[in-house]
Amino acid sequence: MGTIAVTALPQAFALIGGPPQFFGTQYGHFALLKIALFIVALSFAGVNRLVLTTKLRASGPMPARRVLIGSVVLETVVVFCVVFAAAAMASSPPAAHVQPVWPFAWRPSTEAWDEPELRGELVRLLIAAAAGVVLIAASLALRRFRLLAIVVAVIVIAPFTPSLSLLFVEAYPTSYMHSTTGFSAEAIVHGQLLFQQRCAACHAPREGSGGGADLTAPHLWGHLDGELYWWVTNGVADWRGNAVMPAFGSVLSEQDRWSLIDFIRARNIGVQISKTGKWQPPVPAPATPLICAGRDADEIGDLARHVLLVVAGGDSAT
């Protein structure tokens, strides 16, 4: 059992990545099945070692022996199921290399912490939860008033539970998908052309009506790339179900849609820098082909962890 646990850790970090890949990919589903089976097998092992073995020594070989043998057989079957789940994982593409499909209608979010009026509600929720945990922990340590402590903890926390909704936002199947373009300069330029053709009439006040959402506002960074992709693909409707933005999934290819999102991101951060002078939030530099004399570098990513001096508008002697 220890061997299975140790070998599973590198898989979890290197081949899965995080919760979106756990819940949104075939590899992640098999990993969750493997974890569940492992917990069942570990439970059998604990019962066998700590309970049934003790009973066998105390009451003699019969009938405790039959129960122990049966439990060992069940544990063995579960362990074989763990091996089969691991084999299924080996035959599936690693979750870290697959676009996850989020299966839930909501996803966790920390956006509420950025709003002062909402942050207060969350702080009060945390204080109430901490007080409840302290009460229960104290009753367990004293071995007294456990039921009373649980009841009081529930009474303390209950009024603040509606604030839990602030920690979740609406999600879509594509919420945790990421751009396949590598945020390249070529994709951004292509996205700019698509933006002029498809989006400027509503989203660029200088060129059109400006009646759409302001895509240069800081709130854009509260939405994941996959959420923008969902809206571009399927359109946006108001609370009555009336379309306020058309769907482009049938007229733009997947690569075009990601390129459009890349341009929207790059344009937004450029506006934020011009207004505030800060590169906030931090965005990676676009992948750009390079020709560097004296250094083997074909793109900006190859210069990572190196000091780079960029001179704009200077001559070659600068």
C-alpha positions as CSV (number, residue, x, y, z in Angstrom):
1,M,0.0,0.0,0.0
2,G,2.9,2.3,0.8
3,T,4.4,1.6,-2.7
4,I,1.1,2.6,-4.4
5,A,0.9,5.8,-2.4
6,V,4.5,6.9,-3.1
7,T,4.2,6.1,-6.8
8,A,0.9,8.0,-7.1
9,L,2.4,11.3,-5.8
10,P,4.6,12.1,-8.9
11,Q,1.6,11.3,-11.1
12,A,-0.7,13.7,-9.3
13,F,1.8,16.6,-9.6
14,A,3.3,16.0,-13.0
15,L,0.6,14.3,-15.0
16,I,-2.6,15.8,-13.6
17,G,-2.0,19.3,-12.5
18,G,-4.9,20.4,-10.5
19,P,-8.7,20.1,-9.7
20,P,-9.9,21.1,-13.2
21,Q,-7.8,18.2,-14.7
22,F,-9.0,15.8,-11.9
23,F,-12.7,16.5,-12.6
24,G,-12.6,17.4,-16.3
25,T,-10.5,14.7,-18.0
26,Q,-10.6,11.0,-18.5
27,Y,-7.2,10.6,-16.9
28,G,-8.4,12.6,-13.9
29,H,-11.5,10.4,-13.6
30,F,-9.4,7.3,-13.5
31,A,-7.2,9.0,-10.9
32,L,-10.1,9.8,-8.7
33,L,-11.3,6.2,-9.0
34,K,-7.8,5.0,-8.1
35,I,-7.8,7.2,-5.1
36,A,-11.2,6.0,-3.9
37,L,-10.2,2.4,-4.3
38,F,-6.9,3.0,-2.5
39,I,-8.8,4.5,0.4
40,V,-11.0,1.4,0.5
41,A,-8.0,-0.9,0.4
42,L,-6.2,1.1,3.1
43,S,-9.4,0.8,5.3
44,F,-9.4,-2.9,4.8
45,A,-5.7,-3.0,5.7
46,G,-6.3,-1.0,8.9
47,V,-9.2,-3.2,10.0
48,N,-7.2,-6.4,9.3
49,R,-4.2,-5.2,11.2
50,L,-5.7,-3.3,14.1
51,V,-9.1,-5.1,14.7
52,L,-9.3,-8.6,13.2
53,T,-5.7,-9.6,14.0
54,T,-6.3,-8.6,17.6
55,K,-9.5,-10.6,17.8
56,L,-7.7,-13.6,16.3
57,R,-5.2,-13.5,19.1
58,A,-7.8,-13.1,21.7
59,S,-10.5,-15.5,20.7
60,G,-8.5,-18.2,18.9
61,P,-8.4,-19.3,15.3
62,M,-12.2,-19.8,14.8
63,P,-14.3,-17.9,13.7
64,A,-12.1,-14.8,13.7
65,R,-9.8,-16.5,11.2
66,R,-12.5,-16.9,8.6
67,V,-13.5,-13.3,9.0
68,L,-9.8,-12.2,8.6
69,I,-9.3,-14.4,5.5
70,G,-12.5,-13.0,4.0
71,S,-11.4,-9.4,4.7
72,V,-7.9,-10.1,3.2
73,V,-9.5,-11.5,0.1
74,L,-11.6,-8.4,-0.3
75,E,-8.6,-6.2,0.2
76,T,-6.7,-8.1,-2.5
77,V,-9.6,-7.7,-4.9
78,V,-9.6,-3.9,-4.3
79,V,-5.8,-3.7,-4.7
80,F,-6.2,-5.5,-8.1
81,C,-8.8,-2.9,-9.0
82,V,-6.4,-0.2,-8.1
83,V,-3.8,-1.7,-10.5
84,F,-6.5,-1.9,-13.2
85,A,-7.3,1.8,-12.7
86,A,-3.6,2.6,-12.9
87,A,-3.4,0.6,-16.2
88,A,-6.4,2.6,-17.5
89,M,-4.5,5.8,-16.6
90,A,-1.4,4.6,-18.4
91,S,-3.5,4.1,-21.6
92,S,-5.1,7.6,-21.4
93,P,-3.4,10.9,-22.4
94,P,-2.1,12.8,-19.3
95,A,-4.5,15.2,-17.9
96,A,-2.0,18.0,-18.0
97,H,-1.9,17.7,-21.8
98,V,-5.7,17.7,-22.3
99,Q,-8.2,20.6,-22.3
100,P,-10.4,19.9,-19.2
101,V,-14.2,19.9,-19.5
102,W,-15.5,21.3,-16.2
103,P,-18.5,19.3,-15.1
104,F,-20.0,21.6,-12.5
105,A,-22.2,24.7,-12.8
106,W,-20.0,26.7,-10.4
107,R,-16.3,27.1,-9.8
108,P,-14.3,28.5,-6.8
109,S,-13.3,32.1,-7.1
110,T,-11.5,34.7,-5.0
111,E,-13.0,37.8,-6.8
112,A,-15.1,38.7,-3.8
113,W,-11.9,39.4,-1.8
114,D,-11.2,42.3,-4.2
115,E,-14.4,44.1,-3.2
116,P,-14.2,45.9,0.2
117,E,-17.9,45.5,0.9
118,L,-17.9,41.8,0.1
119,R,-14.5,41.2,1.9
120,G,-16.1,42.1,5.2
121,E,-18.7,39.4,4.8
122,L,-16.1,36.8,4.1
123,V,-14.0,37.9,7.1
124,R,-17.0,37.5,9.4
125,L,-17.6,34.1,7.9
126,L,-14.0,33.1,8.6
127,I,-14.2,34.4,12.2
128,A,-17.4,32.4,12.8
129,A,-16.0,29.3,11.3
130,A,-12.8,29.6,13.4
131,A,-14.8,30.1,16.6
132,G,-16.8,27.0,15.8
133,V,-13.7,24.9,15.2
134,V,-12.2,26.1,18.4
135,L,-15.3,25.2,20.4
136,I,-15.3,21.7,18.9
137,A,-11.6,21.2,19.4
138,A,-11.8,22.3,23.0
139,S,-14.6,19.8,23.7
140,L,-12.7,17.0,22.1
141,A,-9.6,17.9,24.2
142,L,-11.6,18.1,27.4
143,R,-13.7,15.0,26.4
144,R,-16.8,16.8,27.7
145,F,-19.7,18.8,26.2
146,R,-19.0,17.5,22.7
147,L,-22.6,17.5,21.6
148,L,-23.2,20.9,23.1
149,A,-20.1,22.3,21.4
150,I,-21.3,21.0,18.0
151,V,-24.7,22.6,18.5
152,V,-23.2,25.9,19.6
153,A,-20.8,25.9,16.6
154,V,-23.6,25.3,14.2
155,I,-25.6,28.2,15.8
156,V,-22.6,30.5,15.5
157,I,-21.8,29.6,11.9
158,A,-25.3,29.2,10.4
159,P,-26.1,33.0,10.1
160,F,-22.9,33.5,8.0
161,T,-23.3,30.5,5.6
162,P,-25.0,32.5,2.8
163,S,-21.6,34.3,2.4
164,L,-20.2,31.0,1.1
165,S,-21.9,31.8,-2.2
166,L,-19.4,34.7,-2.6
167,L,-16.6,32.1,-3.0
168,F,-18.2,30.6,-6.2
169,V,-19.1,32.0,-9.6
170,E,-21.0,30.5,-12.5
171,A,-18.9,28.1,-14.6
172,Y,-19.0,26.6,-18.1
173,P,-17.6,23.4,-19.6
174,T,-14.8,25.4,-21.1
175,S,-14.0,27.5,-18.0
176,Y,-10.6,25.9,-17.4
177,M,-9.5,25.5,-21.0
178,H,-6.5,27.5,-22.1
179,S,-5.4,29.1,-25.3
180,T,-3.7,26.8,-27.7
181,T,-1.9,29.5,-29.5
182,G,0.8,30.0,-26.9
183,F,-0.1,33.7,-26.7
184,S,2.2,34.3,-29.7
185,A,2.7,37.6,-31.4
186,E,1.3,36.1,-34.6
187,A,-1.9,35.0,-32.9
188,I,-2.3,38.5,-31.3
189,V,-2.0,40.2,-34.7
190,H,-4.4,37.7,-36.2
191,G,-6.8,38.3,-33.3
192,Q,-6.6,42.1,-33.9
193,L,-7.8,41.6,-37.5
194,L,-10.7,39.4,-36.3
195,F,-11.5,42.0,-33.6
196,Q,-11.8,44.8,-36.2
197,Q,-14.0,42.6,-38.4
198,R,-16.3,41.0,-35.7
199,C,-16.1,42.9,-32.4
200,A,-15.1,46.6,-32.9
201,A,-18.7,47.7,-33.8
202,C,-19.8,47.0,-30.2
203,H,-16.7,46.9,-28.1
204,A,-14.6,49.8,-29.5
205,P,-16.2,53.2,-28.8
206,R,-13.9,55.0,-31.3
207,E,-14.9,52.7,-34.1
208,G,-18.4,51.6,-33.4
209,S,-21.3,52.1,-31.1
210,G,-19.4,51.1,-28.0
211,G,-22.6,49.5,-26.7
212,G,-20.9,46.2,-25.6
213,A,-19.0,45.4,-22.5
214,D,-15.8,47.5,-22.0
215,L,-13.0,45.0,-22.9
216,T,-10.3,47.4,-21.7
217,A,-11.6,47.5,-18.1
218,P,-9.7,45.8,-15.3
219,H,-12.6,43.4,-14.5
220,L,-11.7,41.4,-17.7
221,W,-9.1,39.7,-15.6
222,G,-11.8,38.3,-13.3
223,H,-12.8,35.9,-16.1
224,L,-10.8,32.9,-17.1
225,D,-9.7,32.4,-20.8
226,G,-12.1,29.5,-21.0
227,E,-15.0,31.6,-20.0
228,L,-14.2,34.2,-22.7
229,Y,-13.9,31.3,-25.1
230,W,-17.4,30.1,-24.1
231,W,-19.0,33.5,-24.6
232,V,-17.2,34.0,-28.0
233,T,-18.3,30.5,-29.1
234,N,-21.9,30.5,-27.8
235,G,-22.8,34.2,-27.4
236,V,-24.1,36.0,-24.4
237,A,-27.8,36.4,-23.4
238,D,-29.4,38.7,-20.8
239,W,-31.5,37.5,-17.9
240,R,-34.5,37.2,-20.1
241,G,-32.7,34.9,-22.6
242,N,-32.4,37.6,-25.2
243,A,-29.1,37.5,-27.2
244,V,-26.9,40.5,-26.4
245,M,-23.9,39.1,-28.3
246,P,-24.0,36.7,-31.2
247,A,-22.3,33.3,-31.2
248,F,-19.2,33.0,-33.3
249,G,-18.6,29.3,-32.9
250,S,-20.0,28.6,-36.4
251,V,-18.1,31.3,-38.2
252,L,-14.7,31.3,-36.5
253,S,-12.4,28.3,-36.1
254,E,-11.2,27.2,-32.7
255,Q,-7.8,28.8,-33.4
256,D,-9.4,32.0,-34.5
257,R,-11.4,32.2,-31.3
258,W,-8.3,31.7,-29.2
259,S,-6.4,34.3,-31.2
260,L,-9.2,36.8,-30.7
261,I,-9.0,36.2,-26.9
262,D,-5.2,36.6,-27.0
263,F,-5.7,40.0,-28.6
264,I,-8.3,41.1,-26.1
265,R,-5.9,40.2,-23.3
266,A,-2.9,41.9,-24.9
267,R,-5.0,45.0,-25.7
268,N,-6.4,45.2,-22.1
269,I,-3.0,44.9,-20.4
270,G,-1.6,47.6,-22.8
271,V,-4.5,49.9,-21.7
272,Q,-3.8,49.2,-18.0
273,I,-0.1,50.0,-18.4
274,S,-0.8,53.3,-20.2
275,K,-3.3,54.3,-17.5
276,T,-1.5,53.1,-14.4
277,G,2.1,52.6,-15.4
278,K,2.0,49.1,-13.9
279,W,2.1,45.7,-15.5
280,Q,-0.8,44.5,-13.5
281,P,-1.9,41.7,-13.5
282,P,1.4,40.1,-14.6
283,V,1.0,38.7,-18.1
284,P,3.7,36.8,-20.0
285,A,5.4,38.4,-22.9
286,P,4.0,37.2,-26.2
287,A,5.9,34.4,-27.8
288,T,8.0,36.1,-30.6
289,P,10.5,34.6,-33.0
290,L,14.0,36.0,-32.4
291,I,17.4,36.0,-34.1
292,C,20.0,36.5,-31.4
293,A,23.7,36.9,-32.3
294,G,25.9,34.8,-30.0
295,R,23.0,33.1,-28.2
296,D,21.0,30.1,-29.2
297,A,17.5,31.6,-28.8
298,D,14.7,31.2,-31.2
299,E,11.9,32.9,-29.2
300,I,11.5,35.0,-26.1
301,G,10.8,31.9,-23.9
302,D,14.4,30.8,-24.6
303,L,15.7,33.9,-22.7
304,A,13.9,33.0,-19.5
305,R,16.0,33.7,-16.4
306,H,18.4,35.9,-18.4
307,V,18.7,39.7,-18.0
308,L,17.4,41.2,-21.2
309,L,17.9,44.9,-22.3
310,V,15.4,46.1,-24.8
311,V,16.2,49.3,-26.6
312,A,13.4,50.9,-28.7
313,G,14.1,53.6,-31.2
314,G,17.9,53.5,-30.7
315,D,20.7,52.7,-33.2
316,S,22.8,49.6,-33.3
317,A,25.5,51.3,-31.2
318,T,23.2,51.9,-28.2
